[in-house]
Amino acid sequence: MKTINFGTTDQKVPAVVLGCMRINSAADPVAAIETAYDHGINFFDHADIYGQGECETIFAEALKKTSIKREDIFLQTKGGIVPGKMFDFSKEHLTEAIDGSLKRLGVDYVDAFLLHRPDTLFDPAEVAEVFNQMHQAGKVKYFGVSNQNPGQIELLKKYVKQPLVVNQLQFGIMHTGMIDHGIHVNMTDPRSVDHDGGILEYSRLHEMTIQAWSPYQYGFFEGVFIGNEKFPELNQTLTELAEKYHTTPTGLASAWILTHPAKMQVIA
Ligand SMILES: NC(=O)c1ccc[n+]([C@@H]2O[C@H](COP(=O)([O-])OP(=O)(O)OC[C@H]3O[C@@H](n4cnc5c(N)ncnc54)[C@H](OP(=O)(O)O)[C@@H]3O)[C@@H](O)[C@H]2O)c1
């Protein structure tokens, strides 16, 4: 497994992460964890809202049935999304979210905690307070964000002491916004519009690891594009290249992300 440094830290992490958002529909969660681990994927991505907490619980129960030790894996979770209310980065909610994830995962600490999606009404000083408490208590090692633009990250950085080492963003063959506008500079077509404030360049400048979520989906969870008859030309190319490089179309779609010199992680 190819490894990269986790943001600006010396922590080595695998280029491929197992996303656990759908582990509650896995036929055999133990096999999913063991197969990933045997292939060098010792990094697992969670969020408190995945299956309303069920995914973290299922993962913890499955992990106990393996011989894999807690210290040999990297556990990441996210918080800040509240079903029905949308987003909440208040001190009370984030504290509850992290403690809840630790309880469900059955661990004393998570390796990384990410703010899941921006909360318009957030107070960065409150977030900083929670991060300090969680870090000092040894409950969270590294911090990061998800779905945030450079302005939002800079605002947080004014208050948060710990480095923000990661940003989880949707990126892949069917989500090319981060690179489109760069290729269309000085043009007036829709792709020339930068929707995300130059987040790719910002992440590279600040050595924040980009984690590409839902890499095989098109639209917002509309479905998988691989083998999908809606995209015949793309699938023909994926199949041809997969044969040429002795891999699968899924492998190729992952390599498309990992080949970018920004040193990203794919969350499959
Ligand atoms: N930060 C965020 O806002 C955010 C949002 C969404 C997701 N995420 C993270 O990203 C992870 C991955 O997201 P995702 O599950 O939507 O994305 P995905 O990896 O793009 O899609 C996986 C789904 O596609 C199916 N699939 C069908 N054909 C496939 C193929 N050829 N190759 C791979 N998968 C195929 C899988 O089915 P089988 O299970 O049957 O293989 C599975 O249901 C999540 O688990 C979560 O950790 C983060």
The ligand as an ORCA input file, in Angstrom:
! r2SCAN-3c Opt
* xyz 0 1
  N     -17.307     14.059      4.217
  C     -18.443     13.829      3.630
  O     -19.290     14.722      3.514
  C     -18.723     12.457      3.079
  C     -19.877     12.220      2.314
  C     -20.093     10.937      1.817
  C     -19.193      9.915      2.060
  N     -18.088     10.153      2.835
  C     -17.109      9.072      3.100
  O     -16.746      8.475      1.864
  C     -16.921      7.062      1.948
  C     -17.239      6.491      0.605
  O     -18.488      6.998      0.179
  P     -19.531      6.147     -0.701
  O     -19.780      4.849     -0.058
  O     -20.663      7.033     -1.047
  O     -18.702      6.026     -2.013
  P     -18.221      5.039     -3.063
  O     -17.059      4.300     -2.515
  O     -18.044      5.912     -4.222
  O     -19.431      4.040     -3.332
  C     -19.515      2.814     -2.682
  C     -20.805      2.174     -3.078
  O     -20.748      1.903     -4.451
  C     -21.036      0.529     -4.684
  N     -20.337      0.054     -5.870
  C     -20.929     -0.516     -6.955
  N     -20.037     -0.790     -7.895
  C     -18.843     -0.420     -7.393
  C     -17.545     -0.501     -7.912
  N     -17.280     -0.991     -9.116
  N     -16.535     -0.053     -7.156
  C     -16.774      0.441     -5.917
  N     -18.004      0.541     -5.375
  C     -19.026      0.111     -6.118
  C     -20.642     -0.159     -3.416
  O     -21.342     -1.347     -3.358
  P     -20.820     -2.598     -2.483
  O     -20.848     -2.168     -1.079
  O     -21.809     -3.628     -2.824
  O     -19.435     -2.893     -2.973
  C     -21.055      0.873     -2.380
  O     -22.455      0.761     -2.146
  C     -18.015      6.897      3.006
  O     -18.006      5.602      3.575
  C     -17.649      7.958      3.994
  O     -16.614      7.478      4.836
  C     -17.831     11.406      3.324
*
